[in-house]
C-alpha cells in the first residue's frame, strides 16, 4: 500500500509532462516568411527568371514547406497540419491582396498626373483625341445620371422581390422567380444591352440616350440586389417577427418597421455591390448611349458618355495624352465607387436600430 501511495505523485508528474510539449517562438512565421521571400528572390535571380510572379510563387511554396518541416520537428505532425492550413490561408490572402494593391498603386500613380480641377470640370469638346488637354466632366455626369437612374429602377424592384420571396413566397411562383433570378445573375452585359436595343430602340423607335443604357444596367443590377437582400432578410431572427405579430401589428408593418431596419446594413451593402458592378460596364453603354465629346445633361435624349466608355475610347487612341486621360478617368471611377460605398455605409449605420440604452 505504501509503495502504491508513493508511486502516485510520479505518475501524476509523467501525465502532466505528457501534456506539455515544445512550441515554436511566436516570431517564427515572420522569420520563415522573410527567409522564404529572400530565398525565392535568390532562386529567381539565379535561374534568370525576370517575372516577380514566379519569385512570389517560389517564396509561397518555400514558406508552406518550411513551416511544415519546422512544426513537424518541434511540435509534431498534428500541429504541423494545422500550421500548414493557416499558412495556406495567409498565402491565399496575400495572393488576393497583392493584385488589388498593385492595381490601386498603378492607377493612382498614373491618374494623378492629369487629375486636377480642369480635368474634372471640362469636357472633350473642341479637343482632338491625340492632343493634350480636355477633361472628363461629360463622362462623369453621364455615369452619375445613368447609375442613378438604374439604381432607382433596380433597387426598389429587387428589394420588393426579395421581401416577397422571404416573407410571402411559396409554391411554384416563388420557385419560378428564384429560377429566373438565378438565370439573370449570369447574363452577360452585352446580352442586356442587346435586349434593350431590340425593344427600346428598334421596336419602339427611340434613339440613343442615357436612359436606355440605364435600363440595361438595371437588368444587370436587379439579381444582385434580390440575392443579397434575400440573404440579409433570412438572417433576421424569427423571434422579432413573432414578437411584433403577437402585439397585433400587421405583417406589412412588421416588415416595414422591424425586419427591414434590422437588415438595413446588409441590404445597403448589397445595393452598393450591385452599383459597383454596373458602374464599370462598357458594352451596354457602347450599344445604347453611343458616347459623345459634348456635355449632355439630359439622360432621356441624345447620346451621352460615361467613365468606362471614356476610358475605352481614350485608351484606343493610343497617344500619350489619351492614355494619361484614360488613367485619370479610371482613378475618378474608382473614387466614385469608393465615395458611394462610404456614403452608403454611413446611411446604413445611421438608420440601423440602436442596440443598448
Secondary structure by P-SEA (a helix, b strand, c coil): caaaaaaaaaaaaaaaaaabbbbcccaaaaaaaaaaaaaaaaaaaaaccccaaaaaaaaaaaaaaaaaaaaaacccaaaaaaaaaaaaaaaaaaaaaaaaaaaaaaaaaaaaccccccccccccccccccccccccaaaaaaaaaaaaaaaaccaaaaaaaaaaaccccccaaaaaaaaaaaaaaaccaaaaaaaaaacccccccccccaaaaaaaaaaaaaaaaaaaaaaaaaaccaaaaaaaaaacccaaaaaaccccccaaaaaaaaaaaaaaaaccccccccccccccccccccccccccccaaaaaaaaaaaccaaaaaaaaaaaaaaaaaaaaaaaaaaaaaaaacccccc
